[in-house]
Amino acid sequence: MPVRSAEAVWNGTLRDGNGTMKMESGAYEGQYSFASRFEEGTGTNPEELIAAAHAGCFSMALSAELTKAGIEPKRIETSAQVHLNKGDAGFGIEMIELATRAEVPGIDQKTFLEHAEQAKKGCPVSRALQGVDIRLKAVLL
């Protein structure tokens, strides 16, 4: 299996500095800063990239779960909200909320939810983030 990589560069102090992150594939390169991470500044942040990775991974995992069961999904769209909070030990990701909506002909909501829960457990990003409370809201269209 291939190894995926990315790079980050940070210049200066935490509050006044700035940096860039880029993916090895060239698909993304962007700026980040204290303001884009902890306030509402311009640029991205590590948590936003984790959200994108988790949403993408979960959508693919759900498609795989359904396909293994002989069910062909038409469309799966997932959003992820990563909650970064400050606690006694400093900043930490405490919760991720996944919300998925899918068009899957010939399946009922109960069966869909069972497959969605399996996908949440089996998604490699979910497994990497096992110490985080991951909540799922799944809607069959």
N, CA, C and O atoms as a GROMACS GRO file, in nm:
protein
  564
    1MET      N    1   0.084  -0.119   0.000
    1MET     CA    2   0.000   0.000   0.000
    1MET      C    3   0.089   0.125   0.000
    1MET      O    4   0.196   0.126   0.061
    2PRO      N    5   0.045   0.229  -0.067
    2PRO     CA    6   0.125   0.351  -0.071
    2PRO      C    7   0.126   0.423   0.063
    2PRO      O    8   0.034   0.408   0.144
    3VAL      N    9   0.230   0.500   0.086
    3VAL     CA   10   0.242   0.586   0.204
    3VAL      C   11   0.208   0.727   0.158
    3VAL      O   12   0.264   0.776   0.060
    4ARG      N   13   0.116   0.793   0.227
    4ARG     CA   14   0.075   0.930   0.193
    4ARG      C   15   0.150   1.028   0.280
    4ARG      O   16   0.180   0.998   0.396
    5SER      N   17   0.180   1.146   0.227
    5SER     CA   18   0.252   1.242   0.308
    5SER      C   19   0.210   1.385   0.277
    5SER      O   20   0.151   1.415   0.173
    6ALA      N   21   0.242   1.470   0.370
    6ALA     CA   22   0.216   1.613   0.357
    6ALA      C   23   0.326   1.685   0.433
    6ALA      O   24   0.399   1.624   0.512
    7GLU      N   25   0.338   1.814   0.408
    7GLU     CA   26   0.440   1.894   0.475
    7GLU      C   27   0.377   2.020   0.534
    7GLU      O   28   0.277   2.071   0.484
    8ALA      N   29   0.437   2.067   0.640
    8ALA     CA   30   0.396   2.194   0.700
    8ALA      C   31   0.521   2.272   0.738
    8ALA      O   32   0.621   2.215   0.783
    9VAL      N   33   0.515   2.403   0.719
    9VAL     CA   34   0.621   2.494   0.759
    9VAL      C   35   0.558   2.602   0.845
    9VAL      O   36   0.454   2.657   0.808
   10TRP      N   37   0.619   2.632   0.959
   10TRP     CA   38   0.571   2.739   1.047
   10TRP      C   39   0.683   2.840   1.062
   10TRP      O   40   0.798   2.804   1.087
   11ASN      N   41   0.650   2.967   1.049
   11ASN     CA   42   0.746   3.076   1.061
   11ASN      C   43   0.706   3.167   1.175
   11ASN      O   44   0.596   3.221   1.175
   12GLY      N   45   0.793   3.185   1.272
   12GLY     CA   46   0.769   3.282   1.378
   12GLY      C   47   0.705   3.224   1.502
   12GLY      O   48   0.700   3.102   1.522
   13THR      N   49   0.655   3.315   1.585
   13THR     CA   50   0.593   3.277   1.711
   13THR      C   51   0.454   3.221   1.687
   13THR      O   52   0.397   3.236   1.578
   14LEU      N   53   0.399   3.157   1.789
   14LEU     CA   54   0.267   3.098   1.774
   14LEU      C   55   0.162   3.201   1.734
   14LEU      O   56   0.091   3.182   1.636
   15ARG      N   57   0.151   3.309   1.809
   15ARG     CA   58   0.044   3.405   1.785
   15ARG      C   59   0.068   3.492   1.660
   15ARG      O   60  -0.026   3.522   1.587
   16ASP      N   61   0.192   3.531   1.636
   16ASP     CA   62   0.220   3.624   1.526
   16ASP      C   63   0.273   3.556   1.401
   16ASP      O   64   0.286   3.620   1.296
   17GLY      N   65   0.306   3.429   1.408
   17GLY     CA   66   0.364   3.358   1.295
   17GLY      C   67   0.261   3.318   1.191
   17GLY      O   68   0.143   3.352   1.200
   18ASN      N   69   0.310   3.246   1.092
   18ASN     CA   70   0.222   3.194   0.987
   18ASN      C   71   0.290   3.074   0.925
   18ASN      O   72   0.408   3.050   0.946
   19GLY      N   73   0.214   2.999   0.850
   19GLY     CA   74   0.270   2.880   0.790
   19GLY      C   75   0.196   2.838   0.665
   19GLY      O   76   0.097   2.899   0.625
   20THR      N   77   0.248   2.733   0.605
   20THR     CA   78   0.183   2.672   0.489
   20THR      C   79   0.181   2.521   0.509
   20THR      O   80   0.269   2.464   0.573
   21MET      N   81   0.079   2.459   0.454
   21MET     CA   82   0.068   2.314   0.452
   21MET      C   83   0.045   2.274   0.307
   21MET      O   84  -0.025   2.342   0.233
   22LYS      N   85   0.106   2.162   0.269
   22LYS     CA   86   0.082   2.114   0.133
   22LYS      C   87   0.084   1.962   0.130
   22LYS      O   88   0.155   1.896   0.206
   23MET      N   89   0.004   1.910   0.039
   23MET     CA   90  -0.005   1.766   0.020
   23MET      C   91   0.096   1.724  -0.085
   23MET      O   92   0.122   1.796  -0.182
   24GLU      N   93   0.153   1.607  -0.065
   24GLU     CA   94   0.251   1.553  -0.157
   24GLU      C   95   0.197   1.547  -0.300
   24GLU      O   96   0.272   1.570  -0.395
   25SER      N   97   0.069   1.515  -0.315
   25SER     CA   98   0.010   1.500  -0.447
   25SER      C   99  -0.002   1.632  -0.522
   25SER      O  100  -0.019   1.633  -0.644
   26GLY      N  101   0.007   1.743  -0.450
   26GLY     CA  102  -0.013   1.874  -0.512
   26GLY      C  103  -0.159   1.915  -0.517
   26GLY      O  104  -0.190   2.022  -0.568
   27ALA      N  105  -0.247   1.832  -0.466
   27ALA     CA  106  -0.390   1.862  -0.471
   27ALA      C  107  -0.428   1.980  -0.383
   27ALA      O  108  -0.531   2.045  -0.406
   28TYR      N  109  -0.346   2.008  -0.282
   28TYR     CA  110  -0.376   2.121  -0.193
   28TYR      C  111  -0.247   2.181  -0.140
   28TYR      O  112  -0.153   2.109  -0.105
   29GLU      N  113  -0.244   2.313  -0.136
   29GLU     CA  114  -0.139   2.387  -0.067
   29GLU      C  115  -0.204   2.514  -0.016
   29GLU      O  116  -0.268   2.586  -0.093
   30GLY      N  117  -0.188   2.544   0.112
   30GLY     CA  118  -0.252   2.663   0.166
   30GLY      C  119  -0.187   2.713   0.293
   30GLY      O  120  -0.104   2.647   0.355
   31GLN      N  121  -0.229   2.832   0.328
   31GLN     CA  122  -0.175   2.900   0.445
   31GLN      C  123  -0.254   2.866   0.570
   31GLN      O  124  -0.372   2.830   0.564
   32TYR      N  125  -0.188   2.879   0.684
   32TYR     CA  126  -0.257   2.868   0.813
   32TYR      C  127  -0.189   2.960   0.912
   32TYR      O  128  -0.074   3.000   0.894
   33SER      N  129  -0.262   2.992   1.017
   33SER     CA  130  -0.212   3.086   1.116
   33SER      C  131  -0.282   3.062   1.249
   33SER      O  132  -0.375   2.982   1.257
   34PHE      N  133  -0.237   3.132   1.352
   34PHE     CA  134  -0.306   3.127   1.480
   34PHE      C  135  -0.451   3.166   1.461
   34PHE      O  136  -0.542   3.101   1.514
   35ALA      N  137  -0.475   3.274   1.386
   35ALA     CA  138  -0.611   3.324   1.365
   35ALA      C  139  -0.698   3.224   1.289
   35ALA      O  140  -0.816   3.210   1.321
   36SER      N  141  -0.642   3.154   1.190
   36SER     CA  142  -0.724   3.058   1.114
   36SER      C  143  -0.751   2.932   1.195
   36SER      O  144  -0.843   2.857   1.163
   37ARG      N  145  -0.673   2.909   1.297
   37ARG     CA  146  -0.693   2.790   1.379
   37ARG      C  147  -0.778   2.816   1.502
   37ARG      O  148  -0.868   2.738   1.534
   38PHE      N  149  -0.751   2.925   1.572
   38PHE     CA  150  -0.816   2.948   1.701
   38PHE      C  151  -0.917   3.062   1.698
   38PHE      O  152  -0.988   3.084   1.797
   39GLU      N  153  -0.925   3.133   1.587
   39GLU     CA  154  -1.019   3.244   1.574
   39GLU      C  155  -1.094   3.227   1.442
   39GLU      O  156  -1.133   3.116   1.408
   40GLU      N  157  -1.115   3.333   1.368
   40GLU     CA  158  -1.187   3.325   1.240
   40GLU      C  159  -1.103   3.383   1.127
   40GLU      O  160  -1.158   3.447   1.037
   41GLY      N  161  -0.973   3.364   1.130
   41GLY     CA  162  -0.884   3.420   1.030
   41GLY      C  163  -0.887   3.347   0.897
   41GLY      O  164  -0.944   3.239   0.885
   42THR      N  165  -0.823   3.407   0.799
   42THR     CA  166  -0.814   3.350   0.664
   42THR      C  167  -0.715   3.235   0.662
   42THR      O  168  -0.610   3.241   0.726
   43GLY      N  169  -0.748   3.132   0.590
   43GLY     CA  170  -0.660   3.016   0.576
   43GLY      C  171  -0.725   2.892   0.633
   43GLY      O  172  -0.840   2.895   0.679
   44THR      N  173  -0.651   2.784   0.631
   44THR     CA  174  -0.702   2.657   0.682
   44THR      C  175  -0.644   2.630   0.820
   44THR      O  176  -0.587   2.718   0.883
   45ASN      N  177  -0.660   2.507   0.866
   45ASN     CA  178  -0.605   2.464   0.994
   45ASN      C  179  -0.604   2.311   0.997
   45ASN      O  180  -0.673   2.248   0.918
   46PRO      N  181  -0.528   2.253   1.086
   46PRO     CA  182  -0.521   2.107   1.090
   46PRO      C  183  -0.657   2.040   1.112
   46PRO      O  184  -0.684   1.934   1.055
   47GLU      N  185  -0.742   2.102   1.193
   47GLU     CA  186  -0.873   2.040   1.222
   47GLU      C  187  -0.962   2.037   1.098
   47GLU      O  188  -1.036   1.941   1.078
   48GLU      N  189  -0.956   2.139   1.016
   48GLU     CA  190  -1.033   2.142   0.892
   48GLU      C  191  -0.986   2.031   0.798
   48GLU      O  192  -1.067   1.967   0.731
   49LEU      N  193  -0.856   2.009   0.793
   49LEU     CA  194  -0.804   1.903   0.708
   49LEU      C  195  -0.842   1.765   0.762
   49LEU      O  196  -0.868   1.673   0.685
   50ILE      N  197  -0.844   1.750   0.894
   50ILE     CA  198  -0.892   1.625   0.954
   50ILE      C  199  -1.039   1.603   0.919
   50ILE      O  200  -1.079   1.491   0.888
   51ALA      N  201  -1.119   1.710   0.923
   51ALA     CA  202  -1.261   1.699   0.888
   51ALA      C  203  -1.278   1.652   0.744
   51ALA      O  204  -1.360   1.564   0.717
   52ALA      N  205  -1.201   1.709   0.652
   52ALA     CA  206  -1.210   1.668   0.512
   52ALA      C  207  -1.169   1.522   0.495
   52ALA      O  208  -1.234   1.446   0.424
   53ALA      N  209  -1.061   1.484   0.562
   53ALA     CA  210  -1.015   1.346   0.553
   53ALA      C  211  -1.118   1.248   0.609
   53ALA      O  212  -1.142   1.143   0.551
   54HIS      N  213  -1.179   1.284   0.721
   54HIS     CA  214  -1.277   1.196   0.784
   54HIS      C  215  -1.403   1.183   0.699
   54HIS      O  216  -1.456   1.074   0.683
   55ALA      N  217  -1.451   1.296   0.646
   55ALA     CA  218  -1.571   1.292   0.560
   55ALA      C  219  -1.546   1.206   0.437
   55ALA      O  220  -1.631   1.126   0.399
   56GLY      N  221  -1.430   1.223   0.375
   56GLY     CA  222  -1.398   1.144   0.256
   56GLY      C  223  -1.383   0.996   0.287
   56GLY      O  224  -1.434   0.912   0.214
   57CYS      N  225  -1.313   0.965   0.394
   57CYS     CA  226  -1.292   0.826   0.434
   57CYS      C  227  -1.425   0.758   0.468
   57CYS      O  228  -1.450   0.646   0.424
   58PHE      N  229  -1.509   0.827   0.546
   58PHE     CA  230  -1.637   0.768   0.584
   58PHE      C  231  -1.724   0.742   0.461
   58PHE      O  232  -1.785   0.635   0.451
   59SER      N  233  -1.731   0.836   0.368
   59SER     CA  234  -1.814   0.817   0.248
   59SER      C  235  -1.769   0.694   0.170
   59SER      O  236  -1.852   0.616   0.123
   60MET      N  237  -1.638   0.677   0.156
   60MET     CA  238  -1.587   0.560   0.085
   60MET      C  239  -1.614   0.432   0.164
   60MET      O  240  -1.648   0.329   0.105
   61ALA      N  241  -1.598   0.437   0.296
   61ALA     CA  242  -1.623   0.318   0.379
   61ALA      C  243  -1.770   0.277   0.373
   61ALA      O  244  -1.800   0.158   0.369
   62LEU      N  245  -1.860   0.375   0.373
   62LEU     CA  246  -2.002   0.343   0.363
   62LEU      C  247  -2.034   0.281   0.227
   62LEU      O  248  -2.110   0.184   0.219
   63SER      N  249  -1.977   0.335   0.121
   63SER     CA  250  -1.996   0.277  -0.012
   63SER      C  251  -1.947   0.132  -0.014
   63SER      O  252  -2.012   0.045  -0.071
   64ALA      N  253  -1.832   0.107   0.047
   64ALA     CA  254  -1.777  -0.029   0.052
   64ALA      C  255  -1.868  -0.124   0.131
   64ALA      O  256  -1.892  -0.237   0.089
   65GLU      N  257  -1.918  -0.077   0.246
   65GLU     CA  258  -2.008  -0.160   0.329
   65GLU      C  259  -2.134  -0.198   0.251
   65GLU      O  260  -2.176  -0.314   0.250
   66LEU      N  261  -2.193  -0.100   0.186
   66LEU     CA  262  -2.315  -0.126   0.109
   66LEU      C  263  -2.287  -0.221  -0.007
   66LEU      O  264  -2.362  -0.315  -0.030
   67THR      N  265  -2.178  -0.196  -0.078
   67THR     CA  266  -2.144  -0.278  -0.193
   67THR      C  267  -2.119  -0.424  -0.152
   67THR      O  268  -2.161  -0.516  -0.221
   68LYS      N  269  -2.049  -0.444  -0.038
   68LYS     CA  270  -2.027  -0.580   0.014
   68LYS      C  271  -2.157  -0.652   0.040
   68LYS      O  272  -2.165  -0.775   0.028
   69ALA      N  273  -2.260  -0.576   0.077
   69ALA     CA  274  -2.391  -0.635   0.106
   69ALA      C  275  -2.476  -0.650  -0.020
   69ALA      O  276  -2.593  -0.689  -0.011
   70GLY      N  277  -2.420  -0.619  -0.136
   70GLY     CA  278  -2.494  -0.633  -0.261
   70GLY      C  279  -2.587  -0.515  -0.289
   70GLY      O  280  -2.679  -0.526  -0.369
   71ILE      N  281  -2.564  -0.404  -0.223
   71ILE     CA  282  -2.647  -0.284  -0.237
   71ILE      C  283  -2.563  -0.178  -0.308
   71ILE      O  284  -2.450  -0.150  -0.268
   72GLU      N  285  -2.619  -0.119  -0.413
   72GLU     CA  286  -2.544  -0.020  -0.491
   72GLU      C  287  -2.588   0.122  -0.457
   72GLU      O  288  -2.698   0.163  -0.493
   73PRO      N  289  -2.503   0.199  -0.389
   73PRO     CA  290  -2.539   0.337  -0.358
   73PRO      C  291  -2.527   0.425  -0.482
   73PRO      O  292  -2.440   0.404  -0.566
   74LYS      N  293  -2.617   0.525  -0.491
   74LYS     CA  294  -2.607   0.622  -0.600
   74LYS      C  295  -2.520   0.741  -0.562
   74LYS      O  296  -2.438   0.786  -0.642
   75ARG      N  297  -2.538   0.791  -0.440
   75ARG     CA  298  -2.466   0.911  -0.397
   75ARG      C  299  -2.457   0.911  -0.244
   75ARG      O  300  -2.554   0.882  -0.175
   76ILE      N  301  -2.339   0.945  -0.195
   76ILE     CA  302  -2.318   0.959  -0.050
   76ILE      C  303  -2.247   1.092  -0.028
   76ILE      O  304  -2.140   1.116  -0.084
   77GLU      N  305  -2.305   1.178   0.053
   77GLU     CA  306  -2.239   1.305   0.086
   77GLU      C  307  -2.227   1.314   0.237
   77GLU      O  308  -2.323   1.290   0.310
   78THR      N  309  -2.109   1.348   0.282
   78THR     CA  310  -2.080   1.350   0.426
   78THR      C  311  -2.010   1.480   0.462
   78THR      O  312  -1.921   1.527   0.390
   79SER      N  313  -2.052   1.537   0.573
   79SER     CA  314  -1.979   1.652   0.629
   79SER      C  315  -1.927   1.610   0.766
   79SER      O  316  -1.982   1.521   0.831
   80ALA      N  317  -1.820   1.674   0.807
   80ALA     CA  318  -1.761   1.645   0.938
   80ALA      C  319  -1.732   1.777   1.008
   80ALA      O  320  -1.679   1.871   0.948
   81GLN      N  321  -1.767   1.782   1.135
   81GLN     CA  322  -1.736   1.899   1.218
   81GLN      C  323  -1.643   1.853   1.329
   81GLN      O  324  -1.679   1.768   1.411
   82VAL      N  325  -1.523   1.910   1.331
   82VAL     CA  326  -1.423   1.876   1.431
   82VAL      C  327  -1.427   1.983   1.538
   82VAL      O  328  -1.410   2.101   1.510
   83HIS      N  329  -1.450   1.941   1.662
   83HIS     CA  330  -1.461   2.033   1.775
   83HIS      C  331  -1.328   2.039   1.849
   83HIS      O  332  -1.289   1.944   1.916
   84LEU      N  333  -1.260   2.153   1.837
   84LEU     CA  334  -1.136   2.178   1.908
   84LEU      C  335  -1.169   2.264   2.029
   84LEU      O  336  -1.222   2.374   2.014
   85ASN      N  337  -1.137   2.215   2.147
   85ASN     CA  338  -1.168   2.289   2.269
   85ASN      C  339  -1.046   2.297   2.359
   85ASN      O  340  -0.954   2.216   2.349
   86LYS      N  341  -1.047   2.397   2.446
   86LYS     CA  342  -0.939   2.413   2.541
   86LYS      C  343  -0.984   2.359   2.676
   86LYS      O  344  -1.086   2.401   2.731
   87GLY      N  345  -0.906   2.266   2.729
   87GLY     CA  346  -0.933   2.209   2.860
   87GLY      C  347  -0.816   2.234   2.953
   87GLY      O  348  -0.727   2.313   2.921
   88ASP      N  349  -0.816   2.170   3.065
   88ASP     CA  350  -0.710   2.186   3.164
   88ASP      C  351  -0.573   2.146   3.109
   88ASP      O  352  -0.471   2.204   3.146
   89ALA      N  353  -0.571   2.046   3.021
   89ALA     CA  354  -0.445   1.997   2.965
   89ALA      C  355  -0.406   2.070   2.836
   89ALA      O  356  -0.308   2.034   2.772
   90GLY      N  357  -0.482   2.171   2.798
   90GLY     CA  358  -0.455   2.244   2.674
   90GLY      C  359  -0.562   2.214   2.570
   90GLY      O  360  -0.669   2.164   2.602
   91PHE      N  361  -0.531   2.246   2.445
   91PHE     CA  362  -0.626   2.226   2.336
   91PHE      C  363  -0.633   2.079   2.297
   91PHE      O  364  -0.533   2.007   2.300
   92GLY      N  365  -0.753   2.035   2.260
   92GLY     CA  366  -0.771   1.898   2.214
   92GLY      C  367  -0.896   1.884   2.130
   92GLY      O  368  -0.991   1.961   2.144
   93ILE      N  369  -0.895   1.785   2.044
   93ILE     CA  370  -1.013   1.751   1.965
   93ILE      C  371  -1.098   1.660   2.052
   93ILE      O  372  -1.058   1.547   2.081
   94GLU      N  373  -1.214   1.709   2.092
   94GLU     CA  374  -1.299   1.633   2.184
   94GLU      C  375  -1.409   1.556   2.113
   94GLU      O  376  -1.454   1.452   2.162
   95MET      N  377  -1.453   1.606   1.997
   95MET     CA  378  -1.564   1.541   1.930
   95MET      C  379  -1.558   1.568   1.781
   95MET      O  380  -1.512   1.674   1.737
   96ILE      N  381  -1.604   1.471   1.704
   96ILE     CA  382  -1.624   1.488   1.560
   96ILE      C  383  -1.767   1.445   1.531
   96ILE      O  384  -1.809   1.335   1.569
   97GLU      N  385  -1.839   1.531   1.463
   97GLU     CA  386  -1.976   1.500   1.421
   97GLU      C  387  -1.977   1.472   1.271
   97GLU      O  388  -1.946   1.560   1.191
   98LEU      N  389  -2.012   1.350   1.236
   98LEU     CA  390  -2.029   1.313   1.096
   98LEU      C  391  -2.178   1.321   1.062
   98LEU      O  392  -2.262   1.272   1.138
   99ALA      N  393  -2.208   1.382   0.951
   99ALA     CA  394  -2.347   1.387   0.902
   99ALA      C  395  -2.345   1.340   0.758
   99ALA      O  396  -2.281   1.402   0.672
  100THR      N  397  -2.415   1.232   0.732
  100THR     CA  398  -2.416   1.178   0.596
  100THR      C  399  -2.559   1.168   0.544
  100THR      O  400  -2.653   1.139   0.618
  101ARG      N  401  -2.571   1.193   0.416
  101ARG     CA  402  -2.698   1.181   0.345
  101ARG      C  403  -2.668   1.097   0.221
  101ARG      O  404  -2.571   1.122   0.150
  102ALA      N  405  -2.752   0.998   0.198
  102ALA     CA  406  -2.721   0.908   0.087
  102ALA      C  407  -2.845   0.869   0.009
  102ALA      O  408  -2.953   0.852   0.064
  103GLU      N  409  -2.825   0.855  -0.120
  103GLU     CA  410  -2.927   0.797  -0.209
  103GLU      C  411  -2.888   0.652  -0.231
  103GLU      O  412  -2.788   0.622  -0.296
  104VAL      N  413  -2.970   0.564  -0.176
  104VAL     CA  414  -2.943   0.421  -0.186
  104VAL      C  415  -3.075   0.351  -0.217
  104VAL      O  416  -3.151   0.321  -0.125
  105PRO      N  417  -3.102   0.324  -0.344
  105PRO     CA  418  -3.229   0.258  -0.379
  105PRO      C  419  -3.240   0.118  -0.319
  105PRO      O  420  -3.142   0.045  -0.308
  106GLY      N  421  -3.362   0.082  -0.281
  106GLY     CA  422  -3.391  -0.054  -0.238
  106GLY      C  423  -3.344  -0.088  -0.098
  106GLY      O  424  -3.319  -0.206  -0.069
  107ILE      N  425  -3.332   0.009  -0.010
  107ILE     CA  426  -3.286  -0.017   0.127
  107ILE      C  427  -3.374   0.064   0.223
  107ILE      O  428  -3.419   0.173   0.189
  108ASP      N  429  -3.397   0.011   0.342
  108ASP     CA  430  -3.476   0.086   0.441
  108ASP      C  431  -3.381   0.158   0.537
  108ASP      O  432  -3.261   0.131   0.540
  109GLN      N  433  -3.436   0.250   0.616
  109GLN     CA  434  -3.356   0.334   0.706
  109GLN      C  435  -3.280   0.250   0.809
  109GLN      O  436  -3.164   0.278   0.837
  110LYS      N  437  -3.344   0.149   0.864
  110LYS     CA  438  -3.280   0.066   0.967
  110LYS      C  439  -3.157  -0.004   0.911
  110LYS      O  440  -3.051  -0.002   0.973
  111THR      N  441  -3.169  -0.065   0.796
  111THR     CA  442  -3.057  -0.133   0.732
  111THR      C  443  -2.948  -0.034   0.696
  111THR      O  444  -2.829  -0.062   0.714
  112PHE      N  445  -2.988   0.082   0.646
  112PHE     CA  446  -2.892   0.188   0.613
  112PHE      C  447  -2.812   0.230   0.736
  112PHE      O  448  -2.690   0.244   0.729
  113LEU      N  449  -2.880   0.250   0.848
  113LEU     CA  450  -2.812   0.290   0.971
  113LEU      C  451  -2.714   0.184   1.018
  113LEU      O  452  -2.605   0.217   1.067
  114GLU      N  453  -2.750   0.058   1.004
  114GLU     CA  454  -2.658  -0.051   1.043
  114GLU      C  455  -2.530  -0.044   0.961
  114GLU      O  456  -2.420  -0.058   1.015
  115HIS      N  457  -2.543  -0.024   0.830
  115HIS     CA  458  -2.425  -0.014   0.743
  115HIS      C  459  -2.345   0.113   0.774
  115HIS      O  460  -2.222   0.111   0.771
  116ALA      N  461  -2.414   0.222   0.805
  116ALA     CA  462  -2.346   0.348   0.838
  116ALA      C  463  -2.264   0.332   0.966
  116ALA      O  464  -2.150   0.380   0.973
  117GLU      N  465  -2.318   0.267   1.066
  117GLU     CA  466  -2.244   0.244   1.190
  117GLU      C  467  -2.121   0.156   1.166
  117GLU      O  468  -2.014   0.181   1.222
  118GLN      N  469  -2.136   0.053   1.083
  118GLN     CA  470  -2.022  -0.032   1.049
  118GLN      C  471  -1.915   0.048   0.977
  118GLN      O  472  -1.795   0.031   1.002
  119ALA      N  473  -1.957   0.136   0.888
  119ALA     CA  474  -1.862   0.220   0.814
  119ALA      C  475  -1.789   0.314   0.910
  119ALA      O  476  -1.669   0.336   0.895
  120LYS      N  477  -1.860   0.368   1.007
  120LYS     CA  478  -1.796   0.457   1.106
  120LYS      C  479  -1.689   0.381   1.183
  120LYS      O  480  -1.581   0.435   1.208
  121LYS      N  481  -1.718   0.258   1.222
  121LYS     CA  482  -1.622   0.177   1.297
  121LYS      C  483  -1.504   0.132   1.210
  121LYS      O  484  -1.391   0.122   1.259
  122GLY      N  485  -1.529   0.107   1.083
  122GLY     CA  486  -1.427   0.051   0.995
  122GLY      C  487  -1.344   0.152   0.919
  122GLY      O  488  -1.237   0.118   0.868
  123CYS      N  489  -1.390   0.273   0.909
  123CYS     CA  490  -1.317   0.378   0.837
  123CYS      C  491  -1.179   0.396   0.900
  123CYS      O  492  -1.170   0.417   1.020
  124PRO      N  493  -1.071   0.388   0.822
  124PRO     CA  494  -0.937   0.403   0.878
  124PRO      C  495  -0.915   0.534   0.954
  124PRO      O  496  -0.842   0.536   1.053
  125VAL      N  497  -0.977   0.641   0.911
  125VAL     CA  498  -0.961   0.768   0.984
  125VAL      C  499  -1.033   0.758   1.119
  125VAL      O  500  -0.980   0.806   1.219
  126SER      N  501  -1.151   0.699   1.123
  126SER     CA  502  -1.220   0.678   1.251
  126SER      C  503  -1.135   0.596   1.345
  126SER      O  504  -1.125   0.626   1.464
  127ARG      N  505  -1.074   0.490   1.291
  127ARG     CA  506  -0.990   0.405   1.376
  127ARG      C  507  -0.868   0.481   1.427
  127ARG      O  508  -0.826   0.460   1.541
  128ALA      N  509  -0.812   0.568   1.344
  128ALA     CA  510  -0.696   0.648   1.388
  128ALA      C  511  -0.734   0.747   1.496
  128ALA      O  512  -0.649   0.789   1.575
  129LEU      N  513  -0.860   0.786   1.500
  129LEU     CA  514  -0.908   0.886   1.595
  129LEU      C  515  -0.991   0.823   1.707
  129LEU      O  516  -1.084   0.886   1.757
  130GLN      N  517  -0.960   0.702   1.746
  130GLN     CA  518  -1.040   0.628   1.844
  130GLN      C  519  -1.054   0.699   1.978
  130GLN      O  520  -1.151   0.674   2.050
  131GLY      N  521  -0.963   0.786   2.013
  131GLY     CA  522  -0.972   0.856   2.140
  131GLY      C  523  -1.069   0.973   2.138
  131GLY      O  524  -1.087   1.041   2.239
  132VAL      N  525  -1.131   0.997   2.024
  132VAL     CA  526  -1.223   1.109   2.007
  132VAL      C  527  -1.366   1.056   2.002
  132VAL      O  528  -1.392   0.951   1.943
  133ASP      N  529  -1.459   1.128   2.063
  133ASP     CA  530  -1.602   1.095   2.056
  133ASP      C  531  -1.650   1.124   1.914
  133ASP      O  532  -1.657   1.240   1.874
  134ILE      N  533  -1.682   1.019   1.838
  134ILE     CA  534  -1.729   1.036   1.700
  134ILE      C  535  -1.878   1.005   1.698
  134ILE      O  536  -1.921   0.895   1.730
  135ARG      N  537  -1.955   1.105   1.659
  135ARG     CA  538  -2.101   1.090   1.653
  135ARG      C  539  -2.145   1.090   1.507
  135ARG      O  540  -2.088   1.159   1.423
  136LEU      N  541  -2.248   1.012   1.480
  136LEU     CA  542  -2.295   0.996   1.342
  136LEU      C  543  -2.444   1.026   1.331
  136LEU      O  544  -2.524   0.975   1.410
  137LYS      N  545  -2.479   1.107   1.234
  137LYS     CA  546  -2.618   1.128   1.195
  137LYS      C  547  -2.627   1.085   1.050
  137LYS      O  548  -2.562   1.144   0.963
  138ALA      N  549  -2.708   0.983   1.023
  138ALA     CA  550  -2.718   0.928   0.888
  138ALA      C  551  -2.862   0.936   0.839
  138ALA      O  552  -2.955   0.890   0.906
  139VAL      N  553  -2.879   0.995   0.721
  139VAL     CA  554  -3.012   1.013   0.663
  139VAL      C  555  -3.015   0.946   0.526
  139VAL      O  556  -2.930   0.972   0.441
  140LEU      N  557  -3.114   0.860   0.507
  140LEU     CA  558  -3.136   0.796   0.379
  140LEU      C  559  -3.233   0.882   0.300
  140LEU      O  560  -3.343   0.912   0.346
  141LEU      N  561  -3.193   0.921   0.180
  141LEU     CA  562  -3.279   1.006   0.097
  141LEU      C  563  -3.373   0.922   0.012
  141LEU      O  564  -3.453   0.976  -0.064
   0.00000   0.00000   0.00000
